[in-house]
Amino acid sequence: MRRSALTRTALALLSGLLLWALWFVLAYALHGAQCAGALGLSRTAGQIAQVSLWLVALGVIALLARRAARLDVSPGLGRTARYLQITAIGATIFAGLPILVLAPC
């Protein structure tokens, strides 16, 4: 496997869960800053910011999942990349659902 193919494969395997982790940290940082009053956002504006961040994260992870599905690698690696991307999408949806139904603070 050439170096560029190895890099693409590694990114396909890790990118979804890394983006999920980044979103998770940003979402809780935004939530904490909003509850502390550090950002000066109203509840509605904070909720809109949280939902927007969630939707952007879902969109980017979904795009990466589509890209990972088109990788020209061994079937095992391709299947693993696909499952990891699906796991990242599921984790993002599951962790983001409270944003839709609970008040920010």
C-alpha positions in Angstrom: 0.0 0.0 0.0 1.4 3.4 -1.0 1.8 6.1 1.6 -1.1 8.2 0.1 -3.4 5.2 0.0 -2.4 4.4 3.6 -3.1 8.0 4.7 -6.5 8.0 2.9 -7.4 4.7 4.6 -6.4 5.9 8.0 -8.4 9.1 7.6 -11.4 7.1 6.5 -11.1 4.9 9.5 -10.6 7.7 12.1 -12.3 10.8 10.7 -15.8 10.2 11.7 -15.1 9.5 15.4 -12.5 12.3 15.6 -15.1 14.7 14.3 -17.6 13.3 16.7 -15.2 13.9 19.6 -14.4 17.5 18.4 -18.2 18.2 18.2 -18.7 16.7 21.6 -16.1 19.0 23.2 -17.3 22.1 21.3 -20.9 21.4 22.3 -20.2 21.1 25.9 -17.8 24.1 25.9 -20.6 26.1 24.2 -23.1 24.8 26.8 -20.9 25.7 29.7 -20.1 29.1 28.4 -23.7 29.8 27.7 -24.8 28.7 31.2 -22.1 30.8 32.8 -23.2 33.8 30.8 -19.8 34.3 29.3 -21.1 34.6 25.7 -24.1 36.8 26.4 -26.4 34.6 24.4 -30.1 34.3 25.1 -31.5 30.8 25.7 -33.0 30.8 22.2 -29.8 32.0 20.5 -27.7 29.4 22.4 -30.2 26.7 21.5 -30.0 27.7 17.8 -26.1 27.7 18.0 -26.1 24.2 19.6 -28.5 22.8 17.0 -26.6 24.5 14.1 -23.3 23.0 15.4 -25.0 19.6 15.7 -26.4 19.7 12.2 -23.0 20.8 10.7 -21.2 18.0 12.5 -23.8 15.5 11.2 -23.5 16.8 7.7 -19.7 16.7 7.7 -19.6 13.2 9.1 -22.2 12.0 6.6 -20.1 13.4 3.7 -17.0 11.7 5.1 -19.0 8.4 5.3 -20.0 8.8 1.6 -16.4 9.4 0.8 -15.2 6.4 2.8 -17.7 4.2 1.0 -16.0 4.9 -2.3 -12.5 4.0 -1.1 -10.6 1.5 -3.2 -9.2 -0.7 -0.5 -9.6 -4.2 0.7 -13.2 -5.2 1.5 -12.4 -5.6 5.1 -11.0 -2.2 5.5 -13.8 -0.6 3.5 -16.4 -2.4 5.6 -14.6 -1.3 8.8 -14.5 2.3 7.7 -18.2 2.2 6.8 -19.1 0.8 10.2 -16.9 3.3 12.0 -18.6 6.2 10.1 -22.1 4.8 10.9 -21.0 4.6 14.6 -19.9 8.2 14.5 -23.3 9.3 12.9 -25.2 7.2 15.5 -23.1 8.7 18.4 -23.6 12.2 17.2 -27.4 11.7 16.8 -27.7 10.0 20.2 -25.5 12.6 22.1 -27.3 15.5 20.3 -30.9 14.6 21.0 -30.9 16.3 24.4 -30.1 19.6 22.6 -33.5 19.3 20.9 -35.6 18.4 23.9 -34.0 20.0 27.0 -33.6 23.6 28.0 -29.9 24.8 27.8 -29.5 25.6 31.5 
